Amino acid sequence: MDIAAIAARAPVIPVLTIDRVETAVPLARALVKGGLPVLEITLRTETALQALELIGREVPDAVVGAGTVLNARQVEQVQKAGARFGVSPGCTQELAAAVRAARLPFLPGVQTVSEAMRLADLGFNLLKFFPADTAGGVGWLKAASAPLAGLRFCPTGGIGAETAPTYLALANVACVGGSWVAPKDAVAGGDWGRVERLAAAASNLKRP
């Protein structure tokens, strides 16, 4: 499955920072049950790789990937842990070469038109727009739609339930990334019913 097919699975990709590995599987199950099967586990905690591996093994309906992938060493690590895709906040030439060599479906991050053009030259046609809310948001995506007509985006950063529909209404937006579907207090308290309800609402958001 390539990155476009992965992004097409649901309108929202939950961006998950997992501090306690014991929450990983029930969190993933609640999100998948709610209709969000594509999960991004950020490499921001010591438990991230273990959580990714557990979800991949215990939640077969999840398409689990790694976020905040910054270098070639991490590409190797996340593949060993079972990641089915990777996401980065930006992208260097070295990172682009590493994911190409690894054949890892990848969502590289951009903030400018020039960055998007460089990645398009390397064959990346679906890009993460980050941090969306502070880098121009919907206005940037609208303005970029004509000059970057061949590209689509997954805006991430500062997006919530209230603003996601506006992003998803744009023709050049494939999906959005966000953490609102897994609130910290719900995860800490094991309120998986609440997570499932938030996921269900997000999964029903419309795309063009």
C-alpha positions in Angstrom: 0.0 0.0 0.0 1.5 3.4 -1.0 1.1 6.5 1.0 -1.8 7.8 -1.1 -3.7 4.6 -0.5 -3.0 4.8 3.2 -4.2 8.4 3.4 -7.4 7.4 1.6 -8.4 5.0 4.4 -9.8 7.8 6.6 -10.2 11.6 6.6 -8.2 11.9 9.9 -4.8 10.4 10.9 -4.6 10.4 14.7 -1.2 11.7 15.8 -0.4 9.9 19.0 2.3 10.6 21.6 2.3 7.5 23.8 3.9 7.9 27.2 2.8 4.6 28.8 3.1 1.5 26.7 0.2 -0.2 28.4 -2.2 2.4 26.9 -1.0 1.7 23.3 -3.2 -1.3 22.4 -6.5 -0.2 24.0 -6.0 3.3 22.5 -5.4 1.8 19.0 -8.4 -0.5 19.4 -10.7 2.4 20.3 -9.5 4.5 17.4 -9.9 1.6 14.9 -13.3 0.7 16.3 -14.3 4.3 15.8 -13.3 4.2 12.1 -9.8 5.6 12.1 -7.5 2.7 11.2 -4.4 4.8 10.2 -2.4 5.7 13.3 0.8 7.8 13.5 2.9 7.0 16.6 5.3 9.9 17.1 8.9 9.1 18.1 8.8 11.6 20.9 8.9 9.1 23.8 11.0 6.3 25.0 8.0 3.9 24.6 7.2 4.9 21.0 8.9 2.0 19.2 7.6 -0.6 21.7 4.1 0.9 21.4 4.3 0.8 17.6 5.4 -2.9 17.6 2.6 -3.9 20.1 -0.1 -2.2 18.0 1.1 -3.8 14.8 1.0 -7.2 16.5 -2.1 -6.9 18.6 -4.4 -4.7 16.4 -4.4 -6.3 13.0 -6.9 -3.8 11.5 -4.6 -0.8 12.3 -2.3 0.6 9.7 0.3 1.8 12.1 3.2 4.2 11.2 5.9 6.3 12.8 5.9 10.1 13.1 8.7 12.5 13.8 11.1 10.4 11.7 14.1 12.6 11.3 17.0 10.5 9.9 18.1 7.3 8.2 18.8 5.5 11.5 15.2 6.0 12.6 13.9 4.8 9.2 15.7 1.5 10.0 14.4 1.4 13.5 10.7 2.0 12.6 10.8 -0.6 9.9 12.2 -3.2 12.3 9.3 -2.3 14.7 6.8 -2.9 12.0 5.9 0.6 10.8 3.9 0.5 7.6 4.6 4.1 6.8 6.6 7.1 8.1 6.0 10.8 8.6 8.4 13.6 9.1 8.0 17.3 10.1 10.4 18.3 7.3 12.7 16.4 5.0 16.4 16.4 4.2 18.0 14.9 1.1 19.4 12.1 3.3 16.1 11.3 4.8 14.4 11.2 1.4 17.1 8.9 0.1 16.7 6.6 3.1 13.0 6.1 2.8 13.3 5.5 -1.0 16.0 2.9 -0.4 13.8 1.3 2.3 10.7 1.4 0.1 8.8 2.9 3.1 5.6 4.7 2.3 6.4 8.2 3.5 4.7 11.5 4.2 7.5 14.2 4.2 6.8 17.6 5.8 6.9 21.0 4.1 6.2 24.6 5.1 7.0 26.4 1.9 6.3 26.2 -1.9 10.0 25.7 -2.5 10.2 22.7 -0.2 7.1 21.2 -1.9 8.7 21.7 -5.3 11.9 20.0 -4.3 10.1 17.0 -2.9 7.9 16.8 -6.0 11.1 16.6 -8.0 12.0 13.6 -5.9 8.7 11.9 -6.6 6.8 12.8 -3.4 3.2 13.9 -4.5 1.5 13.7 -1.1 3.1 16.0 1.5 2.5 16.8 5.2 1.9 20.6 5.6 3.3 21.4 9.0 2.7 23.3 11.3 -0.5 24.0 9.3 -2.2 26.4 11.7 0.8 28.7 12.1 2.2 28.4 8.6 -0.7 29.8 6.7 -3.4 27.2 7.2 -6.3 27.0 4.8 -5.2 30.3 3.1 -1.8 28.8 2.2 -3.3 25.6 0.8 -5.8 27.6 -1.3 -3.0 29.8 -2.7 -0.8 26.9 -3.4 -3.4 24.8 -5.2 -2.9 26.3 -8.6 0.9 26.5 -8.8 1.3 23.1 -7.1 -1.6 21.5 -9.0 -0.1 18.1 -9.0 0.4 17.9 -5.2 -1.9 17.0 -2.3 -1.4 17.6 1.4 -2.1 16.3 4.8 -2.1 19.4 7.0 -1.1 18.8 10.6 -0.5 21.0 13.6 -3.1 23.0 15.5 -6.0 21.3 13.7 -9.0 20.3 15.8 -12.6 19.1 15.4 -13.8 22.6 14.7 -11.3 23.4 11.9 -10.8 20.0 10.3 -13.9 20.2 8.1 -12.6 23.5 6.5 -9.3 21.8 5.6 -11.0 18.7 4.3 -13.2 20.8 2.0 -10.2 21.7 0.0 -9.5 19.6 -3.2 -5.8 19.5 -2.5 -6.2 18.0 1.0 -6.1 14.2 1.2 -6.6 14.0 4.9 -5.7 15.8 8.1 -3.5 14.8 11.1 -4.5 15.6 14.6 -4.4 14.6 18.2 -7.8 15.8 19.3 -9.3 12.3 18.9 -7.1 11.0 21.7 -7.2 13.6 24.5 -4.5 13.3 27.1 -7.0 13.1 30.0 -9.1 10.4 28.2 -6.0 8.3 27.5 -4.7 8.7 31.1 -8.0 7.7 32.5 -8.6 4.8 30.2 -11.8 6.4 28.8 -11.7 4.4 25.6 -15.4 5.0 25.0 -14.8 8.7 24.7 -11.9 8.1 22.3 -14.1 5.8 20.2 -16.8 8.4 20.0 -14.3 11.1 19.0 -12.9 8.8 16.3 -16.4 8.0 15.0 -17.2 11.7 14.6 -13.8 12.3 12.9 -14.3 9.3 10.6 -17.6 10.8 9.3 -16.0 14.1 8.2 -16.5 14.6 4.5 -13.9 15.0 1.8 -14.4 16.3 -1.8 
